[in-house]
């Protein structure tokens, strides 16, 4: 629902309201999203009271909220946006905000704000060059967050040095190259207590008493998050390793500074609220933002056994029986890629013998269900899979290798699963056993692909060799995975 309302001293603002969240976009100044929050809850963005409600100022005003900036940071980044904007409606839950043309820079900004299914917010920044000369400027999607939180920057998977690869792993040329970049400014001091590095995350805490700091990163993970008390705000964006070259400020994706005429930049937002809090104020398990079976969840995991200091912000020390969870770190953010899972192919997987062929088919049905966030029928399919494992081939036909006892044990755990979360944990071991069976059988189907999830640190098998369909996180991180091997 979209309605025009007064807010924070401005007479004209647009309120985009979903079932549990809302956005407020200013019309008397802008383009700017001044509020993003749950209904009747505090704003995740900063609001500067002394600058709210004003317009027509002759100097730049930060005000707070999410502003449309331009990069690289220079005078054009602080182009005044203190005048009224025009707008038009986009469907039932979207608007486009259009700023007057900048006479000084011959450019025009427009901001599309859309509330999608599952209360995901899509924000598209479009910069148009209205002059005759090219401009070395690009959209810069910065959000000014409420104080007191910590930014969570995911790090790529730590790997072996090629000289230490496990036996059988083939060395690739990229294995010798760096997989991350960290750019520091002259005023950045990474020893001032705000920065904390761990294997999985770089954490940057807000300390208002300290001077300015800034970092730049390439974020191949495609997301970044900000935890503040019992709220977690996640921002998602497309990562292009070819076009993404230049650094940006902390809390925002890396953008390339390129010559452009039209250069849209799109990101998606997601907001979660913690259900429980640790005694340190860290979020233990945020609630999803809409119906439990439909919403991707952002959640903080238990801390790993500490080998590097005190408990980390964003995790809770507690004992859990599942080693795969204990070894995992803190935040998983929704990737918010809501493509439908591809249909299973009905082929016969040439090269596979029974009963491995039927076992693989049953396994793939389960993989698709989990990737679609569905628990319906998973245990029944697991029972079918176990039955297939005991199936004997007709006399005179080739048979696959015998299944290991651990495979039967893993399938039993999947049959006994009582919910989606438990099923996904059991599926981890089932996947490893299936991959071992395929390798032992020297399977060559041309249509089975193993994929590695760096966040769960687990493998699975799927038929699609182009699009990742993660069964461990479903829609929350559907495309999180790296293709490893083809059978």
N, C-alpha and C positions, 0 to 999 in steps of 0.2 A: 504494500500500500504506500502511495506517495501523497503527501499533503504539505501545503505551505504553512509554516508556523513561525512565530517569533522565537528567538533563542539568543541568550547571552547578550542582550542589548541591541541585536539586529532585528529589524522588523520582518525581513524576508529571508527565510531559510527553507530548504526542502528536507522533509523527514522521510526517509525510506525505511519502512518498518517491516520486519519479518516476524516470524512466530516468536522468536526469543531475542533477537538482536535488532539494533537500529543504527542508522547512520544519519547525520545531519550535515547538509551541504549548504554553505553560505551563498547568498545571492547578492547581498549588498556589497560584498567584496569577494575576490576569488580569482581563479578557481581554488577552492579549499574544502576539504572534509574536516569539519571542526570536531566532530564527535563520532566515535564508534564504540558501542557498548552493548551489554545486555540491558533489557528494559529495566529502568529504575536503578541501574547500577552505575558505579563510577566510570568515568571516561578512561579508556586505555591510552588516549592521547593527552598531551599536556594542553592546558588552557591557561593563558596568561591574563589574569583578571584585568590588569590595567590597560590591556590592548583590545579587550573584547568590546564589541558594539561600536567601534569606531569605523570611520570611512573617510576617504578624501585626504588622508595624511600625505604630506610631501616627502616623507622618508619611509624607507622600507620597514615593515612591521612583521615580526616573526609570528605573533599571535598564538601559535600552537597548531595542533591538528596535522593533517596531511596536506602538504603544499606541493604544487607542481614547480619543481626547480629545473634548472638547466645546468649542464656540465660541459667542459671542465669548469670548476669553480672560478668565477671571474665576475666582473661587474654585471653581466647579463643575468647571472644567477640571482641577483638581488633586484631585478626589475620590479618596479612597484606593481602591486596587485591590490590596490586600495579602492578600486572603483567597481560599480555594479557590473554583473555579468548577465548574459542571456542564457536561456536553457530550453531544452526540448525533451519531451518524454520519449523513452525507449521501452515500449512494451508496458507491462504492468508494474515492474519493479526496477526500472532503469531510467537514468537521466543522462543527458550530455550537457556539460557546462562549457560555455564558450566565452573566452576573454576577448575584449577588444584588441585590435592589432596594435602591437608595440611599434610606435613610430621610430623609436631610437634604434631598434634592432631588426626591424622589418620581419617580425615573426608573430605568429598567433598560436596561443595555447588553447586546447580543448581537453576536457576531462570527462570520460565516460565512467559512470558508477552504476554497476548492475548487481542486484542481489539475486543470486542464482539458487538452484535447488540445494538443499541441505544447508542453506544460509551461508554459502560461500559468497564472498564479495569479489567481483572482478573489476579492477580499476585499470582503464586504458588511458595512457597519456599520449596525446598526439600534438606534435609541433609542426607547424606549417611555415615554410619560408615563403613570404609574400613579396620578397624583393627580387632583384635581378642577379644578385651575386650569391655564390654558395656561402654557407655559414658552417664553421667548425663548432657546432653546438649540437647537443643531443638531450633528450628528456632525462630527467633525474628524479627518481621516485622516492623522495625522502619523507619519512613520518617522524614527527616530534613526539616522543613517547613520554608518558607521565613519569615523574622522577621516582627513584628508589628501586628500580628493577635491575635485571641482569640480562644482557644479550647472550644468546646461545648460538654459536656459529659452528655447524657440523663440519667435521674434518673428514677427508677421504680415508679409506681403509688403510691401515698400516700393513705393509707387506714385507716379505723377505728381501734381502739383497740377493741378486741373481746367483751369487756364489753360494748361497745357503738354501736355494730352492730344494723342495722335497724331490726325491728320486722320481723321475718320469715327467716332471714339469718342464716344458720346453721354454727356453728363454726367448723373449721377444725384444726387438730394438727399444721399445718404449720402457722396458723394465729398468733401463739405466737412467731414465730421464726423471726430473722432478715432477711431482703431481700436485703441487700447490704453490701459490705465490702469496707473499705478505709484503705489502708496501707501507712504508712508514713515512710520515711527514716530519719536518724539522722540529715540530713541537710535540711529537709523540714520544712518550717515555714509557716503555713497556715494563719497567721495573717499579712503577709507582704504586703497585698494589691493586690496581683495577683489573689487570689482565691475569688470567689463570689458564694454563695450557694443560690439557690431558690428551689421552690417546684419541678420544672421539670428539672432543669439543674444545673450542676456544671460548672462554667466558669473559665478558667485559661488563664489569659492574659500574653502576652509576654512583659517583661520589661528588656531590655538588660543590664541596669545598675545594676541590682540586681543579687545576687549570684545564684548558681544552685538550682533547686528545682525538686522534683520528687514525684509522687504519684502512687499508684497501685489500680486498681479496678477490680471487676468482672462486666462485662458489659453484662447482660442478654439481653439487648436491641439489641445487635449485630451490633452496629454502633457507630461511633464517627465522629465529624466534626471539621473543622478549617475554620473560616471566616477571610479573610484578605482583607479589602477594599471591592471591588465589586465582589470578587470571594469567592465561598464556595466549599471546598474540603471535600468529605465524604468518609470514609473508612468503609467497611462492612465486617463482618466475621461471621463464624458459632460459636454459643455459645453452649457448651456442659456442662451442670451442673455437670455431673459426672466426666469428665476428667479435667475440668477447675478448678484449685485449687490455683495456685500461682499468685502473683502480677506481674505487669510489669511496665515499665515506662509510664509516661503520653503520650498521643497521640497514644497508641497502645493497641491492645486487650490483655486480660489476657491469658497467656500460662502456661501450666502445665510443670514442670520440671520432665521428666520421662526418664527411660532408653529406648533406641530405637535402631533399625537398620535403618529403613527408617521412617521418620516422616515428611510428607509434611504439610505445613501450607498455606492456601489459603485465600486471601482477595480480595475484589472487590472495585474499586474506581469509583467515579463519580464526575464530575466537573460541576458547574453551575456558570453563570454570572448574576449579579444583573441587572435588568432593570431600577430600580430607587434607589436612595440613600436618606437616611434621612440626616438631617442637622448635625448629629453627625458622619456621615460616616458609619452608619450601613446599611446593605443590607435590602432593603424593599421587593423586589420581584425579585429573580434571574430568568433569562431566562432559559428555558430548553436547553439541549445541542444538540438537533436535532429537527426534525419535531414535531410541537406542539402536534399532536395527537398520536405520537409514543413514545415520550420521557417521562420517569418519571421525575418529577420536584422536585427540592429541593427548599424550599421557607421558608422565615422567616415571621412569623405571627405578627400581631399587639400586642403590649404589653397589658397585663391585667391591669385593674385599679390598680394603685400602692398602695400597703399597706406596702411595705417594702423598701422604699427608692427611689432613682432617677431612670430614665429610664434605662433598662437593655441593655447592648450591644447585638446587634442582634435582636432588635425589634424596632418598630416605634410607637409612641403614636399617635393614631388617632381614631376617633369615627367610629364604625361599627355597623350596626343595628343587626347583627346576634350575639346573646349572646354566642352561642357555639364557635364562633371564638374569641370573646373578652376574654373569659375565658381561651383560649388556649395560650400556650407560644411558642414563637420563632420558633425553627428549626424543620422541619420534613425531615428526610433523606431517600433516596430511599433504601429500603431493597434489591431490585434488585434480587428478586427471581422470575424468569420469567416462572413459571410453568403455563400451560394453565388451565383456570378455568374448573372445572369438569362439565360434562353435567348434566342437570336437570333430575332427575328420573321421569319417567312417571307414577309412582304409584298413587294410589288413596288416600294416606294418611288415612289409616283405623283409625277410631276414630274421624275424623273430619266430621262435618255435613255441609250441604250447608246453607247459601252461603259462610261460612268461608273457606270451602275447595277450592272453586274457587278463592276467594280473596287471599288465601295463594299461590296458583299456580301462579297467576299474579304477586304477590309480588316477588316470587323467580325468575321469568324471569327478573324483574328489577334489583334484587340484582346481578344476574350474569352479566348483561350488565354493571352495574357500576363497578363491580370488574374487568371487562375486559377493563375499561377506555372507554366505548362506551356510547355515548348519543343517538345514532340512535334508534328510536323507543321507547325511555323511556316514553315520554309523552303519546304516543298512548297506551302503556301498562298500564300507570297510569289511563287513561280514561277507559280502560277495567276493571281495578280493581274497579274503582268507580261504574261502571255499575253493576259489580258483587255484590257490597255491597247492592244494591237495589233489587237484584234478590230475588224472592220468591220461596221457595221449593214447589214441587208438593204436592197437598193435601194428607195428611196421612203420609208424610215422616217427620223424625225428622229435626228440624232446629237448627241452632246455635243461640247464644245470639245476641241481637241487637247491632249494632255498635254505639259507642259513638259519639256525635257531633264533638268532637275534631279529631276523625279519618277522618271524611268527610272533615274537614277543612285542615288537613295535606295532604290528597290526592289531594285536590284542588290546594294546593301550588305546589305539584309535577307536576300536569298537566300543570300548568302555567310556569314551569321552562323553562328558555331560553337557558341554557347551562349546561354543565356537573357539574360545581361547584355548581350552584344553585340547580340542581337536588339532589346532594349529601346532601346539607343542608336540603332540604325538606324531603329526605329519612330518616333522623335521627328521625324526629317526626313520620313519617309513621311506622317506625320499632317499636318504643315504643308503639304505638297504637295497632299494630298487636300482639305484645307480651302480652299486657294487655288483648286483646280479646282471645288469646289462653289460657291464665291463667284462665280467667273468664269462659271459656267453658270447663275447666278441660281436655284439649286436651292431648291425649296419642297416638301419632302416632309411636313413636320409631324412626322416621327419620327426625325430625326437631330439630335443635340445636340453642340455642341463644349464641352469641359471643359478648364479650365486647372489644371495641377498647380503650386502655388506652390513646392514643394520642388525639383522638377526644372526648373521654369520652362519647361514645355513643354505643348502642347495635344494633344488627341486627339478622336476622334469616337466616340459611342456611341448606342445606340438608346434606352436607359432615360433618361427625363427627370427621374426622381425620385431614383434611387439612384446615387451615383458609383461607378464600377468602374475603378479606376486601373490601367492596364496597365504603368506604369513601376515600381510597387512591389508590386503584387499584394496578398496577404494582409498583408504588412508594413505597408501603409498604404492599404488598399483604398478607403476613403472620403475620401482626401485629394484634393480638387478643388473647383473653383468653376465652375458652369454659366455659359457666356458667351453662346451664340448658338444659335438653332434654325434648321435648314435644312428 
